[in-house]
Amino acid sequence: MYIKKILWAVALIGLLVFGIVAYYIYHAMFQPNTAFNNKEAYIYVPTDASYSEVREQLKPLLKNLGSFDALAKQKKYTTNIKAGRFVISNGMNNNDIINSIRSKNLPLRVSFNNQNSLEDLAGRISAQIEADSISLLKAMKDTTFLQKNGFSPETALGMYLPNSYEFFWNTSAVQFRSRMLKEYKNFWTSERKSKAENLNLKPNEVIILASIVYEESKQKEEQPRVAGVYLNRLRIGMPLQADPTLKFAAYKLPKYQNTVIRRVLNEHKDIDSPYNTYMYGGLPPGPIAMPDLSAIDAVLNAEKHNYLYFAADAERPGYHKFAQTLGQHNRNAREYQVYLSKQGINR
């Protein structure tokens, strides 16, 4: 009888302990443990992060950090941190949170538009992924990579086609560069390459010309006509005489730093630079900006016409007047110069 009582007591104590453990496990694993009001919250776990770094990000998001710590240790997450961008949904329990931040790295959309230099591009990308601007710029300017893939320091910017792309947040600088090379190669289909050959241009040269077209006109419907003018000039050996190339050359000089050139003057035409297309024939050594895809296709599908000149249209800002003869062009140009003077734009 006495032994039975002892056994019953042990059993009851066991049940009580089991109940406490079960409650603790349930509380640690299955009780909601979020402390924010929004539908979702995101954490960004850097490459080689420690558990304490992850914990710091989680601290304002969780009600009970201690129960999370206990389960994270139990599930060996504390020694197996994964880098990336992870979502925590309102009402998640510790088990769901750990499963999410351990195995559900979420991609994001990385976008960039018409950056004027590799430095600008590196800054733009570093604001969106883990890689910093220094490592990105180093990867972009790597001469071994450039030579291997048919680029030079001057043409390197042309490899990056402005668009939106899906990346993981923890993408490295080299991984970003490799993906952009793949996108560049995918863009240059056999059809586009064939069109470039018909123009007697290489892909890099198409992008150089497209950068000039884009800087001349942001109007997509006008870009093929502008491209046609420059192709006509190249065909007959006439200098491109593109004003945007003068601005590009000027901005590289200390004299024009931190200035905005709104009116191209004769002094700009005297700048001795390979980008001065008044002084030097043919295409400049590299793109003067990152052209839109529309400008690249505008070159490849340039309008066939007999125009050799164009000038900004004072009556239609953003558009141009086209001419076949120098006399007609000079009249158009004078109209625009008068307009600029009336607006007080002298430089």
HUGIBEL-V854496 format. One record per residue. N is the residue number from 0. SS is DSSP state (alpha for helix, beta for strand, coil for the rest). Layout:
# HUGIBEL-V854496
n=N ss=SS
n=N ss=SS
This chain:
# HUGIBEL-V854496
n=0 ss=coil
n=1 ss=alpha
n=2 ss=alpha
n=3 ss=alpha
n=4 ss=alpha
n=5 ss=alpha
n=6 ss=alpha
n=7 ss=alpha
n=8 ss=alpha
n=9 ss=alpha
n=10 ss=alpha
n=11 ss=alpha
n=12 ss=alpha
n=13 ss=alpha
n=14 ss=alpha
n=15 ss=alpha
n=16 ss=alpha
n=17 ss=alpha
n=18 ss=alpha
n=19 ss=alpha
n=20 ss=alpha
n=21 ss=alpha
n=22 ss=alpha
n=23 ss=alpha
n=24 ss=alpha
n=25 ss=alpha
n=26 ss=alpha
n=27 ss=alpha
n=28 ss=alpha
n=29 ss=alpha
n=30 ss=coil
n=31 ss=beta
n=32 ss=coil
n=33 ss=beta
n=34 ss=coil
n=35 ss=coil
n=36 ss=coil
n=37 ss=coil
n=38 ss=coil
n=39 ss=beta
n=40 ss=beta
n=41 ss=beta
n=42 ss=beta
n=43 ss=beta
n=44 ss=beta
n=45 ss=coil
n=46 ss=coil
n=47 ss=coil
n=48 ss=coil
n=49 ss=coil
n=50 ss=alpha
n=51 ss=alpha
n=52 ss=alpha
n=53 ss=alpha
n=54 ss=alpha
n=55 ss=alpha
n=56 ss=alpha
n=57 ss=alpha
n=58 ss=alpha
n=59 ss=coil
n=60 ss=coil
n=61 ss=beta
n=62 ss=coil
n=63 ss=coil
n=64 ss=alpha
n=65 ss=alpha
n=66 ss=alpha
n=67 ss=alpha
n=68 ss=alpha
n=69 ss=alpha
n=70 ss=alpha
n=71 ss=alpha
n=72 ss=alpha
n=73 ss=alpha
n=74 ss=coil
n=75 ss=coil
n=76 ss=alpha
n=77 ss=alpha
n=78 ss=alpha
n=79 ss=coil
n=80 ss=coil
n=81 ss=coil
n=82 ss=coil
n=83 ss=beta
n=84 ss=beta
n=85 ss=beta
n=86 ss=beta
n=87 ss=beta
n=88 ss=beta
n=89 ss=coil
n=90 ss=coil
n=91 ss=coil
n=92 ss=beta
n=93 ss=alpha
n=94 ss=alpha
n=95 ss=alpha
n=96 ss=alpha
n=97 ss=alpha
n=98 ss=alpha
n=99 ss=alpha
n=100 ss=alpha
n=101 ss=alpha
n=102 ss=alpha
n=103 ss=coil
n=104 ss=coil
n=105 ss=coil
n=106 ss=beta
n=107 ss=beta
n=108 ss=beta
n=109 ss=beta
n=110 ss=beta
n=111 ss=beta
n=112 ss=coil
n=113 ss=coil
n=114 ss=coil
n=115 ss=coil
n=116 ss=coil
n=117 ss=alpha
n=118 ss=alpha
n=119 ss=alpha
n=120 ss=alpha
n=121 ss=alpha
n=122 ss=alpha
n=123 ss=alpha
n=124 ss=alpha
n=125 ss=alpha
n=126 ss=coil
n=127 ss=coil
n=128 ss=coil
n=129 ss=coil
n=130 ss=coil
n=131 ss=coil
n=132 ss=alpha
n=133 ss=alpha
n=134 ss=alpha
n=135 ss=alpha
n=136 ss=alpha
n=137 ss=alpha
n=138 ss=alpha
n=139 ss=alpha
n=140 ss=coil
n=141 ss=coil
n=142 ss=alpha
n=143 ss=alpha
n=144 ss=alpha
n=145 ss=alpha
n=146 ss=alpha
n=147 ss=alpha
n=148 ss=coil
n=149 ss=coil
n=150 ss=coil
n=151 ss=coil
n=152 ss=coil
n=153 ss=coil
n=154 ss=coil
n=155 ss=alpha
n=156 ss=alpha
n=157 ss=alpha
n=158 ss=alpha
n=159 ss=coil
n=160 ss=coil
n=161 ss=coil
n=162 ss=beta
n=163 ss=beta
n=164 ss=beta
n=165 ss=beta
n=166 ss=beta
n=167 ss=beta
n=168 ss=coil
n=169 ss=coil
n=170 ss=coil
n=171 ss=coil
n=172 ss=alpha
n=173 ss=alpha
n=174 ss=alpha
n=175 ss=alpha
n=176 ss=alpha
n=177 ss=alpha
n=178 ss=alpha
n=179 ss=alpha
n=180 ss=alpha
n=181 ss=alpha
n=182 ss=alpha
n=183 ss=alpha
n=184 ss=alpha
n=185 ss=alpha
n=186 ss=alpha
n=187 ss=coil
n=188 ss=coil
n=189 ss=alpha
n=190 ss=alpha
n=191 ss=alpha
n=192 ss=alpha
n=193 ss=alpha
n=194 ss=alpha
n=195 ss=alpha
n=196 ss=alpha
n=197 ss=alpha
n=198 ss=coil
n=199 ss=coil
n=200 ss=coil
n=201 ss=coil
n=202 ss=alpha
n=203 ss=alpha
n=204 ss=alpha
n=205 ss=alpha
n=206 ss=alpha
n=207 ss=alpha
n=208 ss=alpha
n=209 ss=alpha
n=210 ss=alpha
n=211 ss=alpha
n=212 ss=alpha
n=213 ss=alpha
n=214 ss=alpha
n=215 ss=alpha
n=216 ss=coil
n=217 ss=coil
n=218 ss=coil
n=219 ss=alpha
n=220 ss=alpha
n=221 ss=alpha
n=222 ss=alpha
n=223 ss=alpha
n=224 ss=alpha
n=225 ss=alpha
n=226 ss=alpha
n=227 ss=alpha
n=228 ss=alpha
n=229 ss=alpha
n=230 ss=alpha
n=231 ss=alpha
n=232 ss=alpha
n=233 ss=alpha
n=234 ss=alpha
n=235 ss=alpha
n=236 ss=coil
n=237 ss=coil
n=238 ss=coil
n=239 ss=coil
n=240 ss=coil
n=241 ss=coil
n=242 ss=alpha
n=243 ss=alpha
n=244 ss=alpha
n=245 ss=alpha
n=246 ss=alpha
n=247 ss=alpha
n=248 ss=alpha
n=249 ss=alpha
n=250 ss=alpha
n=251 ss=coil
n=252 ss=coil
n=253 ss=alpha
n=254 ss=alpha
n=255 ss=alpha
n=256 ss=coil
n=257 ss=coil
n=258 ss=coil
n=259 ss=coil
n=260 ss=coil
n=261 ss=coil
n=262 ss=coil
n=263 ss=coil
n=264 ss=coil
n=265 ss=alpha
n=266 ss=alpha
n=267 ss=alpha
n=268 ss=alpha
n=269 ss=coil
n=270 ss=coil
n=271 ss=coil
n=272 ss=coil
n=273 ss=coil
n=274 ss=coil
n=275 ss=coil
n=276 ss=coil
n=277 ss=coil
n=278 ss=coil
n=279 ss=coil
n=280 ss=coil
n=281 ss=coil
n=282 ss=coil
n=283 ss=coil
n=284 ss=coil
n=285 ss=coil
n=286 ss=coil
n=287 ss=coil
n=288 ss=coil
n=289 ss=coil
n=290 ss=coil
n=291 ss=coil
n=292 ss=alpha
n=293 ss=alpha
n=294 ss=alpha
n=295 ss=alpha
n=296 ss=alpha
n=297 ss=alpha
n=298 ss=alpha
n=299 ss=alpha
n=300 ss=coil
n=301 ss=coil
n=302 ss=coil
n=303 ss=coil
n=304 ss=coil
n=305 ss=coil
n=306 ss=coil
n=307 ss=coil
n=308 ss=beta
n=309 ss=beta
n=310 ss=beta
n=311 ss=beta
n=312 ss=coil
n=313 ss=coil
n=314 ss=coil
n=315 ss=coil
n=316 ss=coil
n=317 ss=coil
n=318 ss=coil
n=319 ss=beta
n=320 ss=beta
n=321 ss=beta
n=322 ss=beta
n=323 ss=coil
n=324 ss=coil
n=325 ss=alpha
n=326 ss=alpha
n=327 ss=alpha
n=328 ss=alpha
n=329 ss=alpha
n=330 ss=alpha
n=331 ss=alpha
n=332 ss=alpha
n=333 ss=alpha
n=334 ss=alpha
n=335 ss=alpha
n=336 ss=alpha
n=337 ss=alpha
n=338 ss=alpha
n=339 ss=alpha
n=340 ss=alpha
n=341 ss=alpha
n=342 ss=coil
n=343 ss=coil
n=344 ss=coil
n=345 ss=coil
n=346 ss=coil
